[in-house]
Amino acid sequence: MTGNSFSVSGYGPERAGWTRVFARDSLARRLDWPILLAGLALSFLGSLLVYSATRNRTQINQGDPYYFLLRHLMNTGIGFALMIGTVWLGHRTLRTAVPLLYGASVFGILLVLTPLGSTVNGAHSWIVLGGGFSIQPSEFVKITIILGMAMLLAARVDAGDRQYPDHRTVLQALGLASIPMLIVLLMPDLGSVMVMVIIVLGVLLASGASNRWVFGLIGAGTLGAVAVWQLHILDEYQINRFAAFANPELDPAGVGYNTNQARIAIGSGGLTGAGLFHGSQTTGQFVPEQQTDFVFTVAGEELGFVGAGLIIALLGVVLWRACRIARESTELYGTVVAAGIVAWFAFQAFENIGMTLGIMPVTGLPLPFVSYGGTSMFAVWVAIGLLQSIRVQRPMSA
């Protein structure tokens, strides 16, 4: 029995196999399980909310009450597979592929400006593939901006040449981010541009770049927003959304309808809600785009404060673990990538939930993991894959 680990432990080869799987240096032990389980829980809750919001909407569900449910689950499955592929490739391998990924993402958003592009809910930011499928290339741009800026800002720091990025490097990183942002602004997709701006600020803060860049960008962004408004670059539907945000009672049957109905739905839920699939606002189809932009209203009405709070808590777990991954990374590149994802998820979740509560303007941003939408689901799971790769590939002593 001496020297035979199987005999000493009293278990057979099957137990030894499990021991290897969960050994200290195994992949299973290195994965961040809380962020993985929280993401899966959010996607599962999202599938229930999407089903509730669409099962009676025969004008969009092709007469099949399970149409959106099955597609949401399929999108989640594909997203999960993309996460596995991202972990397998590794964030360091993707670092070397940034020029190719960046070029592909810019090409994708340029295609939207051609006759191949389609308009959905006022935003000309989609490419219809046929068969009921479409993609929104701007979702993948968020990832390539994070990877591209991280590659530039961390190159000399991780090589040991500098302690923080110099001004020239910061300018290069900003130039890399500005090109796709300007193209997306031309669509116009103001919501995605807002997310990208927050990503840029988060990446710069995490990189250790001078705070003068951050304050300068905030000032430039403020002046840019004023200029965009004064030069009438925004489309009429976008101006109406901001007007309705500033004055919720403005045209309650028109531009203010969505936000008014959203607040009614959430307010009627109370503490525990009306019960899943029993919300009167949802069943009555009073809230438009309830499976995408306003999916949080389904949770507020049918699951109440408890259910809505659970979604926020799960998003909080994702952000907490992502912050921890960023802090524990032993290379600046990994820290910056994780910080960019944190900025992306945090702002987009705040904006989506905030617009349903009337504290943020309506921008058409989906709720990460929860809202229906293939491209957005794929993008957030790729981001989770990047976070897992940063954690998996760090030294165990870190």
C-alpha positions in Angstrom: 0.0 0.0 0.0 2.9 2.3 0.6 3.6 4.5 -2.4 0.2 3.8 -4.0 -1.8 6.9 -3.6 -5.0 5.2 -4.6 -4.7 2.5 -2.0 -3.6 4.9 0.8 -6.6 7.1 0.2 -8.9 4.2 0.0 -10.4 5.2 -3.3 -10.1 3.9 -6.8 -8.9 5.5 -10.0 -12.2 7.4 -10.4 -11.4 9.4 -7.3 -7.9 10.0 -8.4 -9.2 11.4 -11.7 -11.4 13.9 -9.8 -8.4 14.7 -7.5 -6.4 15.7 -10.6 -9.3 17.8 -12.0 -9.4 19.8 -8.7 -5.7 19.9 -8.0 -4.3 23.2 -6.9 -2.8 23.9 -10.3 -5.8 22.5 -12.3 -7.9 24.6 -14.7 -11.0 23.9 -12.6 -9.4 25.4 -9.5 -8.0 28.4 -11.3 -11.4 29.4 -12.8 -13.3 32.1 -11.1 -16.5 30.2 -10.3 -18.5 33.0 -8.7 -18.3 35.2 -11.8 -19.1 32.2 -14.0 -22.1 31.1 -12.0 -23.4 34.7 -11.6 -23.3 35.1 -15.4 -25.2 31.9 -15.9 -27.8 32.8 -13.3 -28.3 36.1 -15.0 -28.7 34.5 -18.4 -31.2 32.0 -17.0 -33.2 34.7 -15.3 -33.1 36.6 -18.5 -34.5 33.7 -20.4 -37.6 33.6 -18.1 -38.1 37.4 -18.4 -37.7 37.3 -22.2 -40.2 34.5 -22.4 -42.7 36.4 -20.2 -42.3 39.5 -22.3 -42.7 37.9 -25.7 -45.0 34.8 -25.3 -48.1 36.8 -26.0 -46.7 39.2 -28.6 -47.8 37.4 -31.7 -46.8 40.3 -33.9 -43.1 39.6 -33.3 -42.9 36.0 -32.1 -43.9 34.4 -35.4 -46.9 32.9 -33.7 -44.6 30.7 -31.5 -44.6 31.7 -27.8 -41.3 30.0 -27.4 -39.6 31.8 -30.3 -37.6 34.3 -28.3 -37.0 31.9 -25.3 -35.3 29.3 -27.5 -33.2 31.9 -29.3 -32.2 33.4 -26.0 -31.1 30.1 -24.8 -29.3 29.4 -28.1 -27.5 32.7 -27.9 -26.4 31.9 -24.3 -25.1 28.6 -25.4 -23.1 30.1 -28.3 -21.9 32.8 -26.0 -20.7 30.2 -23.5 -18.9 28.4 -26.2 -17.2 31.6 -27.2 -16.1 32.1 -23.6 -14.5 28.6 -23.6 -12.8 29.4 -26.9 -11.5 32.7 -25.4 -10.1 30.9 -22.4 -8.5 28.3 -24.6 -6.8 30.9 -26.8 -5.9 33.1 -23.8 -5.8 36.9 -23.5 -2.1 36.9 -24.3 -2.6 35.1 -27.6 -5.4 37.6 -28.4 -2.9 40.4 -27.6 -0.9 39.4 -30.6 -4.0 39.2 -32.8 -5.2 42.8 -31.9 -4.3 44.3 -35.3 -6.4 41.7 -37.0 -9.3 41.9 -34.6 -9.2 45.7 -34.7 -9.3 45.7 -38.5 -12.2 43.2 -38.6 -14.3 45.2 -36.1 -13.7 48.5 -38.0 -14.6 46.8 -41.2 -17.8 45.5 -39.6 -19.0 48.9 -38.5 -18.1 50.4 -41.8 -20.4 47.8 -43.5 -23.3 49.2 -41.4 -22.9 52.5 -43.2 -23.3 50.7 -46.6 -26.6 49.5 -48.0 -26.0 46.3 -46.0 -26.8 48.2 -42.8 -30.3 48.2 -41.3 -32.2 50.4 -38.9 -33.7 49.0 -35.8 -35.6 51.2 -33.3 -34.1 54.3 -35.0 -30.5 53.2 -34.8 -28.8 52.3 -38.1 -26.4 49.9 -36.4 -27.4 46.5 -37.6 -26.5 44.0 -40.4 -29.4 41.6 -41.3 -28.1 38.2 -42.2 -31.4 36.6 -43.1 -33.5 33.9 -41.5 -34.3 36.3 -38.7 -30.7 36.7 -37.6 -28.8 40.0 -37.5 -25.6 41.3 -35.9 -24.6 44.6 -34.3 -20.9 45.0 -35.0 -20.5 47.9 -32.5 -20.8 45.3 -29.6 -17.5 43.7 -30.7 -15.9 47.1 -31.1 -16.1 47.5 -27.3 -13.9 44.4 -26.9 -11.3 45.5 -29.5 -11.0 49.0 -28.0 -10.3 47.4 -24.6 -7.7 44.9 -26.1 -6.1 47.5 -28.4 -5.7 50.2 -25.8 -4.4 47.7 -23.3 -1.9 46.4 -25.8 -0.5 49.9 -26.4 -0.6 51.2 -22.8 1.0 48.1 -21.3 3.6 47.3 -23.9 6.6 49.2 -22.4 5.4 48.9 -18.8 5.2 45.1 -19.0 8.6 45.0 -20.7 10.1 46.9 -17.8 11.0 50.0 -19.7 8.6 52.3 -17.9 6.5 52.4 -14.7 3.5 54.0 -16.5 2.5 54.9 -20.0 4.0 58.1 -21.4 2.1 60.9 -23.2 2.9 59.6 -26.7 1.6 56.1 -25.8 -1.6 57.6 -24.4 -2.1 59.6 -27.6 -1.7 56.5 -29.7 -4.2 54.6 -27.6 -6.7 57.4 -27.8 -6.2 57.6 -31.6 -6.9 53.8 -31.8 -10.2 54.2 -29.8 -11.3 57.4 -31.6 -11.6 55.9 -35.1 -14.3 53.3 -34.4 -16.0 55.7 -32.0 -16.4 58.3 -34.7 -17.8 55.7 -37.1 -20.3 54.4 -34.6 -21.3 58.1 -33.9 -22.1 58.4 -37.6 -24.7 55.6 -37.5 -25.7 57.2 -35.1 -25.5 54.9 -32.1 -25.1 57.3 -29.2 -25.6 54.6 -26.5 -22.7 52.5 -27.7 -20.5 55.7 -28.0 -21.3 56.5 -24.4 -20.2 53.0 -23.3 -17.0 53.4 -25.3 -16.2 56.7 -23.7 -16.5 55.2 -20.2 -14.4 52.2 -21.3 -11.6 54.6 -22.5 -11.7 56.5 -19.1 -11.6 53.2 -17.2 -8.7 51.9 -19.2 -6.7 55.1 -18.7 -7.3 55.1 -15.0 -6.2 51.5 -14.6 -3.1 52.0 -16.8 -1.6 54.6 -14.5 -1.7 57.3 -17.1 -1.5 60.9 -15.9 -4.8 62.2 -14.4 -4.5 65.2 -16.6 -5.6 63.0 -19.5 -8.7 61.8 -17.6 -9.7 65.3 -16.7 -8.9 66.6 -20.1 -11.0 63.9 -21.8 -13.9 64.7 -19.4 -13.7 68.4 -20.3 -13.4 67.6 -24.1 -16.3 65.2 -23.8 -18.5 67.9 -22.2 -17.6 70.4 -25.0 -18.2 67.7 -27.6 -21.6 66.9 -26.2 -22.6 70.6 -26.4 -21.2 70.8 -29.9 -23.2 67.7 -31.0 -26.3 69.2 -29.6 -25.8 72.7 -31.1 -24.8 71.3 -34.6 -27.9 69.1 -34.7 -25.9 66.0 -35.3 -28.3 63.8 -33.4 -31.3 62.3 -35.1 -34.8 63.5 -34.1 -35.6 60.3 -32.2 -32.5 60.8 -30.0 -33.3 64.4 -29.2 -36.8 63.3 -28.3 -35.4 60.7 -25.9 -33.4 63.3 -24.1 -36.3 65.7 -24.0 -38.5 63.0 -22.5 -35.8 62.3 -19.9 -35.6 66.0 -18.9 -39.4 66.3 -18.8 -41.1 62.9 -18.2 -44.5 64.4 -18.6 -43.6 65.6 -22.2 -45.9 64.0 -24.7 -46.9 61.0 -22.5 -48.5 59.3 -25.4 -45.5 59.8 -27.6 -41.8 60.2 -26.7 -42.5 59.8 -23.0 -44.6 56.7 -23.3 -41.9 54.2 -22.9 -40.5 55.6 -19.7 -43.9 56.3 -18.2 -45.0 52.7 -18.8 -41.7 51.3 -17.5 -42.1 53.2 -14.2 -45.7 52.0 -13.9 -44.6 48.4 -14.4 -41.8 48.5 -11.9 -43.8 50.5 -9.4 -46.7 48.0 -9.5 -44.4 45.1 -8.5 -44.1 46.0 -4.8 -41.9 43.8 -2.7 -42.4 40.4 -4.2 -44.1 41.2 -7.5 -47.2 39.9 -9.2 -45.7 36.5 -9.9 -43.7 35.3 -12.9 -45.9 35.5 -16.1 -48.6 37.3 -14.2 -47.7 41.0 -14.6 -50.6 43.0 -16.0 -48.3 45.6 -17.8 -46.3 42.8 -19.3 -49.2 40.6 -20.3 -51.0 43.7 -21.6 -48.0 44.5 -23.8 -47.9 48.1 -22.5 -44.1 48.4 -22.4 -42.4 48.5 -25.9 -39.2 46.6 -26.5 -39.6 44.8 -23.2 -37.5 41.8 -24.2 -34.5 44.0 -25.0 -34.1 47.6 -23.7 -36.8 47.3 -21.0 -36.4 43.7 -19.8 -35.7 45.0 -16.2 -39.4 46.2 -16.1 -40.5 42.5 -16.3 -38.4 41.7 -13.3 -39.7 44.7 -11.4 -43.3 43.9 -12.1 -43.4 40.2 -11.8 -40.6 39.5 -9.3 -40.8 42.7 -7.4 -38.1 44.4 -5.4 -36.7 41.0 -4.3 -36.3 39.7 -7.9 -35.0 43.0 -9.2 -32.6 43.3 -6.3 -31.4 39.7 -7.1 -30.5 40.8 -10.6 -28.6 43.8 -9.3 -26.8 41.6 -6.7 -25.7 39.1 -9.4 -24.4 41.9 -11.5 -22.6 43.2 -8.4 -20.9 39.7 -8.1 -19.7 39.9 -11.7 -18.3 43.4 -11.1 -16.7 42.5 -7.7 -14.9 39.4 -9.1 -13.8 41.3 -12.2 -12.3 44.0 -10.0 -10.5 41.4 -8.0 -9.1 39.8 -11.2 -7.9 43.2 -12.3 -6.3 43.9 -8.9 -4.6 40.5 -8.7 -3.2 40.4 -12.3 0.6 40.4 -12.3 0.8 42.3 -15.6 -0.5 45.7 -16.6 -2.1 44.3 -19.8 -4.3 41.9 -17.8 -5.2 44.7 -15.3 -6.2 47.1 -18.0 -8.3 44.6 -19.9 -10.2 43.6 -16.8 -10.7 47.2 -15.8 -12.1 48.0 -19.2 -14.6 45.2 -18.9 -15.6 46.5 -15.4 -16.2 50.0 -16.8 -18.2 48.5 -19.7 -20.4 46.3 -17.6 -20.9 48.8 -14.8 -22.0 51.7 -17.0 -24.1 49.7 -19.3 -26.0 48.0 -16.4 -26.4 51.4 -14.6 -27.7 53.0 -17.8 -30.1 50.2 -18.7 -31.6 50.0 -15.2 -31.5 53.8 -14.8 -33.5 54.4 -18.0 -36.3 52.1 -16.8 -36.4 54.0 -13.5 -36.4 57.4 -15.2 -33.0 58.5 -13.8 -31.1 58.1 -17.1 -32.1 58.9 -20.7 -33.3 56.1 -23.0 -30.3 55.0 -25.1 -31.2 51.5 -26.3 -28.4 49.7 -24.4 -29.2 46.1 -23.4 -28.8 44.8 -19.8 -25.7 42.5 -19.8 -26.6 38.8 -19.8 -30.3 39.5 -19.3 -31.6 41.3 -22.4 -32.5 39.4 -25.6 -29.9 39.9 -28.3 -27.4 37.6 -29.9 -24.5 40.0 -30.5 -24.6 41.6 -27.1 -24.8 38.1 -25.5 -21.8 36.9 -27.5 -19.8 40.0 -26.5 -20.4 39.8 -22.8 -19.5 36.1 -22.7 -16.3 36.8 -24.6 -15.5 39.4 -22.0 -16.1 36.8 -19.3 -13.7 34.5 -21.2 -11.0 37.3 -21.1 -11.5 37.7 -17.4 -11.2 33.9 -16.8 -8.1 33.8 -19.0 -6.4 36.6 -17.0 -7.1 34.7 -13.8 -6.1 31.2 -15.2 -2.8 32.4 -16.6 -1.6 34.3 -13.6 1.1 32.6 -11.4 -0.5 30.6 -8.5 1.6 32.6 -6.0 -0.2 35.9 -7.1 
